[in-house]
């Protein structure tokens, strides 16, 4: 962006301009606005073209575009779509680009309404020739880096794990040296190979394929260490080893299933609305039920994932471990994966304990009697010299077990509470999780047992009908008014009434009498919220007392006047304020030039 804004690289500017279909001046203005952090200064034409290109990447076809962008498409690319009647598209432009609007194929999947069919490949133009010239000027290394460097985030973790395992198993690297050098080499390799080699910004690493590849590589490393080095020493524990092997096969399969399974993506409708970032944020705040990227109404408990660029039903979170979103389609698979992985890790430590005790007895102590676990800890130095790689894998598994335990505990609590991770963290944001006084209220909580049965059931309830049936009448009326405004703003794209919201007849007369079970996660979260509020109020009172003391000690303010100023800071009531007329603190405050209103 700095190179484009400087204007010192005209060939690069013309190449990017021809590829995007926007003018060089507009592109230079856009680069300068992005570099300065002023999103409002980006031209509207550039924003529209960028949104259309984003739609093209998601749909796998070229979006509706103007004649300049259509002419810049080189031969050999997938057939695109040329819009009819779009702003800035003169009559006959589609025919000039090789597609007749009358000869199009309307109704093709993924095409916006009124889009023409696939055009013929346009002849080479100045824009495409410029792109070819720019590629010819690049060196062979740059071309290979652009072609294959985008896979380095997937290749680097298993390659590094395999190299470290070979170095430790061969005995070339001592244990304590490897304990210090391996993290340093991993960070340096990540910076120079993945970041520099693939051109990926460091901030995008958590959202790439790198975390999933790293977790899968560590899982393979632990299982391979067990079967290659530990299993020959555990001949008397055949059934335990068979159970561990079955657990490994099961969690490997569920890990792959979570990666490939559809988490509950909702189908997008056409190209995204071309809006400036500031305008998009404002409209999203005014109408949170409408997705301006997918052009669909978001049902309750649905969220748009910025990483996958899709709306996900019952969105839980985007998990870097599995490289996919976790939603209604794979929440149960994700829970099963965590359960089996946690059980396999516990089984690994049970077998590792027997392995280290037998190794200590045979190779260190020269005895046939198995020593205790504490004896293994006392002779850790000798075991590190004999089995450096196995000991390092066991230490690494301790941290993996801690992370798995945290994730599993959180998912179990969410299943018992009938919540998602997104709802738990942002429960103060969503209106359907708040009561009339803005306190926490979960209308889906039916108790831990019922919630767990519902979690593992394939049939999903109608969340909106359930929410409306347990909604007080005044909140239901306000919700229907908000939905009416959402439908007018969203153009009526919300679908059926069951998705947009229930009728007034669907709310029972006793909706306001519904309360969650006494023993439920909702009651625990309510107590947690009340404790947090009480703690915050206690901190405020402590700060006010300290400020009053400072005024008395160093400000030369009388105690009565300091108390009156604190009362005025609190709004004149509550939290220790006076409730009668003629008190000394109020008179002192009035003498100091302040006004205090009595109830």
Secondary structure as GFF3:
##gff-version 3
##sequence-region A 1 599
A	DSSP	alpha_helix	2	6	.	.	.	ID=ss1
A	DSSP	alpha_helix	10	20	.	.	.	ID=ss2
A	DSSP	alpha_helix	24	36	.	.	.	ID=ss3
A	DSSP	three_ten_helix	39	41	.	.	.	ID=ss4
A	DSSP	alpha_helix	44	59	.	.	.	ID=ss5
A	DSSP	alpha_helix	67	71	.	.	.	ID=ss6
A	DSSP	alpha_helix	93	96	.	.	.	ID=ss7
A	DSSP	alpha_helix	126	137	.	.	.	ID=ss8
A	DSSP	alpha_helix	140	148	.	.	.	ID=ss9
A	DSSP	three_ten_helix	149	151	.	.	.	ID=ss10
A	DSSP	alpha_helix	152	169	.	.	.	ID=ss11
A	DSSP	alpha_helix	175	189	.	.	.	ID=ss12
A	DSSP	pi_helix	190	195	.	.	.	ID=ss13
A	DSSP	alpha_helix	196	198	.	.	.	ID=ss14
A	DSSP	three_ten_helix	202	207	.	.	.	ID=ss15
A	DSSP	alpha_helix	210	225	.	.	.	ID=ss16
A	DSSP	pi_helix	226	230	.	.	.	ID=ss17
A	DSSP	three_ten_helix	231	233	.	.	.	ID=ss18
A	DSSP	alpha_helix	238	260	.	.	.	ID=ss19
A	DSSP	alpha_helix	277	286	.	.	.	ID=ss20
A	DSSP	beta_strand	290	291	.	.	.	ID=ss21
A	DSSP	beta_strand	296	297	.	.	.	ID=ss22
A	DSSP	beta_strand	302	305	.	.	.	ID=ss23
A	DSSP	beta_strand	310	313	.	.	.	ID=ss24
A	DSSP	beta_strand	317	319	.	.	.	ID=ss25
A	DSSP	beta_strand	324	326	.	.	.	ID=ss26
A	DSSP	alpha_helix	331	359	.	.	.	ID=ss27
A	DSSP	pi_helix	360	364	.	.	.	ID=ss28
A	DSSP	alpha_helix	373	378	.	.	.	ID=ss29
A	DSSP	alpha_helix	380	386	.	.	.	ID=ss30
A	DSSP	alpha_helix	388	417	.	.	.	ID=ss31
A	DSSP	alpha_helix	421	425	.	.	.	ID=ss32
A	DSSP	three_ten_helix	431	433	.	.	.	ID=ss33
A	DSSP	alpha_helix	448	455	.	.	.	ID=ss34
A	DSSP	alpha_helix	463	469	.	.	.	ID=ss35
A	DSSP	alpha_helix	473	490	.	.	.	ID=ss36
A	DSSP	alpha_helix	497	500	.	.	.	ID=ss37
A	DSSP	three_ten_helix	504	506	.	.	.	ID=ss38
A	DSSP	three_ten_helix	511	513	.	.	.	ID=ss39
A	DSSP	alpha_helix	521	554	.	.	.	ID=ss40
A	DSSP	alpha_helix	559	569	.	.	.	ID=ss41
A	DSSP	alpha_helix	584	591	.	.	.	ID=ss42
###
